[in-house]
């Protein structure tokens, strides 16, 4: 798996003492490899999961193996099993990956789902011929679309966050007792209709996101804690037109521009250095 997720799991797996970390990781890896054998299964994109977390203020995630769960959820589990985080007496706002749970885990969730309304559920159509079918009686569908919001098979091995090039029908359901605004529904619908095949990794500031980020190549080099200005730039020279893009880490902003002319020098390094200025 990629270094950032490995770094996260070393800190978060339940009961991950020096003697149990290896077996916990092996169990999660075995589950993930079994999931990957299912030709119909895809992990949902992190940008879709982030949208659901944001609009529902969700703090918990249900489903999948720990290897693919994003770090912006404070707590994670499968049914009654805790993967990481704290046990709470009051049910938390939760994003549920329905295909990422087995039948036993779904059954364990049913009592909570039938008595609470602070959850949202992601699934592919349950009915025949791609038709909608409620995953449980006390649910209502709020969005459905054919978009590129599923990860490519095996993406977790290298952490590339490349989405599947083909579209998959995805639905979002909530409790029949729940209510959402039209703005919230539209935000979810737009996320489901996404056409870009590039996923967005996590760059938040919550504790687990900081741990995840510190395991990236840049994190291990100490770049995120560097007290000065850090730029990332990339330039191009297309038929004498010099262009470049940049991102300034400490200000969390970026942009792109045309800079210079080919007759003044054909190296894209000129644009890369110029855009930082």
C-alpha positions as CSV (number, residue, x, y, z in Angstrom):
1,X,0.0,0.0,0.0
2,X,1.1,3.6,-0.3
3,X,3.2,5.1,2.5
4,X,0.6,7.6,3.7
5,X,-2.1,5.0,4.4
6,X,0.5,2.7,6.0
7,X,1.5,5.6,8.3
8,X,-2.1,6.2,9.2
9,X,-2.9,2.5,10.0
10,X,0.2,2.2,12.2
11,X,-1.5,4.9,14.4
12,X,-5.1,4.0,14.2
13,X,-5.9,0.3,13.9
14,X,-7.9,-0.9,16.9
15,X,-5.8,-2.6,19.6
16,X,-2.7,-2.0,17.5
17,X,-0.1,-3.0,20.1
18,X,3.3,-4.0,18.9
19,X,2.2,-7.7,19.0
20,X,-1.2,-7.2,17.2
21,X,-0.4,-4.6,14.5
22,X,0.9,-7.2,12.1
23,X,-2.2,-9.5,12.4
24,X,-4.6,-6.6,12.2
25,X,-3.0,-5.4,9.0
26,X,-3.0,-8.9,7.6
27,X,-6.7,-9.2,8.3
28,X,-7.4,-5.9,6.6
29,X,-5.3,-6.9,3.6
30,X,-7.0,-10.3,3.3
31,X,-10.4,-8.5,3.3
32,X,-9.3,-6.0,0.7
33,X,-7.9,-8.7,-1.6
34,X,-11.2,-10.6,-1.3
35,X,-13.1,-7.4,-2.1
36,X,-11.0,-6.8,-5.2
37,X,-11.9,-10.2,-6.6
38,X,-15.5,-9.0,-6.9
39,X,-15.7,-7.6,-10.4
40,X,-18.6,-5.3,-9.6
41,X,-17.1,-3.8,-6.5
42,X,-15.4,-0.4,-6.5
43,X,-14.2,1.9,-3.7
44,X,-15.9,5.2,-3.8
45,X,-13.8,8.3,-4.6
46,X,-12.5,10.3,-1.7
47,X,-13.9,13.5,-3.2
48,X,-17.4,12.0,-3.1
49,X,-16.9,10.8,0.4
50,X,-15.6,14.2,1.4
51,X,-18.7,15.9,0.0
52,X,-20.9,13.6,2.0
53,X,-18.9,14.2,5.1
54,X,-19.1,17.9,4.7
55,X,-22.8,18.4,3.9
56,X,-23.9,15.9,6.6
57,X,-21.1,16.9,9.2
58,X,-20.3,13.1,9.4
59,X,-17.6,11.9,11.7
60,X,-17.9,8.2,11.2
61,X,-17.5,5.8,8.2
62,X,-18.9,2.4,7.8
63,X,-17.6,-0.2,5.3
64,X,-14.6,-1.4,3.3
65,X,-11.2,-2.4,4.6
66,X,-9.1,0.0,6.6
67,X,-6.6,0.1,3.7
68,X,-9.0,2.2,1.6
69,X,-10.8,4.3,4.3
70,X,-9.9,8.0,4.1
71,X,-8.3,9.8,7.0
72,X,-10.9,12.6,7.3
73,X,-13.3,10.3,9.3
74,X,-12.5,10.4,13.0
75,X,-14.1,7.0,13.5
76,X,-14.4,4.0,11.3
77,X,-16.2,0.6,11.6
78,X,-18.0,-2.2,10.0
79,X,-21.3,-3.1,11.7
80,X,-20.5,-3.4,15.4
81,X,-16.8,-3.8,14.7
82,X,-14.6,-0.8,15.5
83,X,-11.7,-0.2,13.1
84,X,-10.4,3.0,14.6
85,X,-11.7,5.8,16.8
86,X,-13.7,5.8,20.1
87,X,-16.9,4.0,21.1
88,X,-19.7,6.5,21.8
89,X,-23.1,5.9,23.4
90,X,-24.8,8.3,21.0
91,X,-24.8,7.3,17.3
92,X,-22.6,9.6,15.3
93,X,-23.4,11.2,11.9
94,X,-22.2,8.4,9.5
95,X,-21.4,7.8,5.9
96,X,-22.2,4.2,5.0
97,X,-20.6,2.4,2.1
98,X,-23.3,-0.3,1.7
99,X,-21.5,-2.5,-0.8
100,X,-18.4,-2.4,1.5
101,X,-20.3,-4.4,4.2
102,X,-21.2,-8.1,4.2
103,X,-24.6,-9.4,5.2
104,X,-23.7,-9.9,8.8
105,X,-22.4,-6.3,9.2
106,X,-25.5,-4.9,7.4
107,X,-27.7,-6.8,9.8
108,X,-25.8,-5.4,12.8
109,X,-26.4,-1.9,11.6
110,X,-30.2,-2.3,11.0
111,X,-31.3,-1.5,14.6
112,X,-29.4,1.8,14.5
113,X,-30.5,2.8,11.0
114,X,-34.2,2.1,11.8
115,X,-34.1,4.3,14.9
116,X,-31.9,7.3,13.9
117,X,-31.8,9.8,11.0
118,X,-28.2,11.1,11.1
119,X,-26.8,8.8,8.4
120,X,-26.4,8.7,4.6
121,X,-25.9,5.6,2.6
122,X,-24.0,5.1,-0.7
123,X,-24.8,2.2,-2.9
124,X,-25.1,1.0,-6.5
125,X,-28.7,0.1,-7.6
126,X,-30.0,-2.9,-5.6
127,X,-32.7,-3.9,-8.1
128,X,-32.6,-5.9,-11.3
129,X,-31.6,-4.1,-14.5
130,X,-30.1,-1.2,-12.6
131,X,-33.4,-0.2,-11.0
132,X,-33.5,1.5,-7.7
133,X,-34.5,-0.6,-4.7
134,X,-34.4,0.8,-1.1
135,X,-31.6,-0.9,0.9
136,X,-33.9,-0.9,3.9
137,X,-37.5,0.0,4.5
138,X,-36.9,3.3,6.4
139,X,-34.9,5.0,3.6
140,X,-35.5,7.5,0.8
141,X,-33.3,8.2,-2.2
142,X,-32.0,11.8,-2.5
143,X,-29.6,11.5,-5.5
144,X,-28.7,9.1,-8.3
145,X,-26.3,9.6,-11.3
146,X,-24.0,7.9,-13.7
147,X,-20.6,9.5,-12.9
148,X,-17.0,8.8,-12.4
149,X,-16.9,8.5,-8.7
150,X,-15.4,5.1,-8.2
151,X,-11.7,4.2,-7.7
152,X,-9.9,2.0,-10.2
153,X,-9.2,-1.6,-9.2
154,X,-6.1,-1.9,-7.0
155,X,-5.6,1.9,-6.6
156,X,-4.6,1.4,-3.0
157,X,-1.5,-0.5,-3.9
158,X,0.3,2.7,-5.0
159,X,-2.1,5.4,-3.8
160,X,-2.6,6.9,-7.3
161,X,-6.2,8.0,-6.7
162,X,-7.1,7.3,-10.4
163,X,-10.8,6.9,-10.9
164,X,-12.3,4.2,-13.1
165,X,-12.7,5.6,-16.6
166,X,-16.2,4.1,-17.0
167,X,-19.2,5.5,-15.2
168,X,-21.2,3.6,-12.6
169,X,-24.7,4.3,-11.3
170,X,-24.4,5.4,-7.7
171,X,-27.2,6.3,-5.3
172,X,-27.4,8.2,-2.0
173,X,-30.1,7.3,0.5
174,X,-31.1,8.8,3.9
175,X,-33.6,8.0,6.6
176,X,-37.3,8.6,5.8
177,X,-37.3,10.8,8.9
178,X,-34.4,12.9,7.6
179,X,-34.7,16.2,5.8
180,X,-32.1,18.0,3.7
181,X,-32.1,21.4,1.9
182,X,-32.2,21.7,-1.9
183,X,-28.6,23.1,-1.8
184,X,-27.4,20.0,0.0
185,X,-29.2,17.7,-2.5
186,X,-27.6,19.6,-5.4
187,X,-24.1,19.4,-4.0
188,X,-24.5,15.6,-3.7
189,X,-26.0,15.3,-7.2
190,X,-23.1,17.3,-8.7
191,X,-20.6,15.1,-6.9
192,X,-22.3,11.9,-8.3
193,X,-22.2,13.4,-11.8
194,X,-18.4,14.1,-11.7
195,X,-16.7,13.4,-15.0
196,X,-13.0,14.0,-14.0
197,X,-11.0,10.8,-13.6
198,X,-8.6,12.4,-11.1
199,X,-9.5,11.9,-7.4
200,X,-8.7,14.4,-4.7
201,X,-6.5,13.2,-1.8
202,X,-7.0,14.6,1.7
203,X,-5.5,17.9,2.6
204,X,-7.4,18.8,5.7
205,X,-6.1,19.7,9.2
206,X,-7.8,17.2,11.4
207,X,-5.6,14.9,13.5
208,X,-5.8,11.8,11.4
209,X,-5.3,13.8,8.2
210,X,-2.1,15.3,9.7
211,X,-0.9,11.8,10.5
212,X,-1.8,10.6,7.0
213,X,-0.1,13.5,5.3
214,X,3.1,13.1,7.4
215,X,3.5,9.6,5.8
216,X,3.7,11.0,2.3
217,X,7.0,11.6,0.6
218,X,6.7,15.3,1.2
219,X,5.7,14.7,4.8
220,X,8.7,12.4,5.5
221,X,11.0,15.1,4.1
222,X,9.5,17.6,6.6
223,X,8.1,19.9,3.9
224,X,4.8,20.4,5.6
225,X,6.5,21.8,8.7
226,X,9.0,24.0,6.8
227,X,8.8,27.5,8.3
228,X,9.4,29.3,4.9
229,X,7.6,29.5,1.6
230,X,7.1,26.2,-0.3
231,X,6.2,26.2,-4.0
232,X,5.3,23.4,-6.4
233,X,5.6,24.4,-10.0
234,X,5.3,22.6,-13.4
235,X,6.0,24.2,-16.8
236,X,5.4,23.4,-20.4
237,X,6.5,24.5,-23.8
238,X,3.9,23.9,-26.5
239,X,5.0,25.2,-29.9
240,X,6.8,28.1,-28.4
241,X,4.1,29.0,-25.9
242,X,5.5,28.8,-22.4
243,X,3.0,28.1,-19.6
244,X,3.2,27.0,-16.0
245,X,1.1,26.2,-12.9
246,X,2.0,26.6,-9.3
247,X,0.8,25.8,-5.8
248,X,1.9,27.8,-2.7
249,X,1.7,25.5,0.3
250,X,1.6,27.9,3.2
251,X,-1.2,29.9,1.6
252,X,-3.0,26.9,0.1
253,X,-3.5,28.6,-3.2
254,X,-2.4,28.0,-6.8
255,X,-2.9,29.1,-10.3
256,X,-1.6,29.0,-13.9
257,X,-0.5,31.5,-16.5
258,X,1.3,32.0,-19.8
259,X,4.7,33.3,-19.2
260,X,7.4,34.2,-21.8
261,X,7.9,33.4,-25.4
262,X,9.7,30.6,-27.1
263,X,12.1,32.8,-29.0
264,X,13.5,34.0,-25.7
265,X,14.4,30.5,-24.7
266,X,12.8,27.1,-25.2
267,X,13.3,25.6,-21.7
268,X,10.1,25.0,-19.7
269,X,12.3,25.7,-16.6
270,X,12.0,29.4,-17.4
271,X,8.2,29.2,-16.9
272,X,8.5,27.1,-13.8
273,X,10.8,29.6,-12.1
274,X,8.9,32.6,-13.4
275,X,5.5,31.4,-12.2
276,X,6.8,31.2,-8.6
277,X,7.7,34.9,-8.7
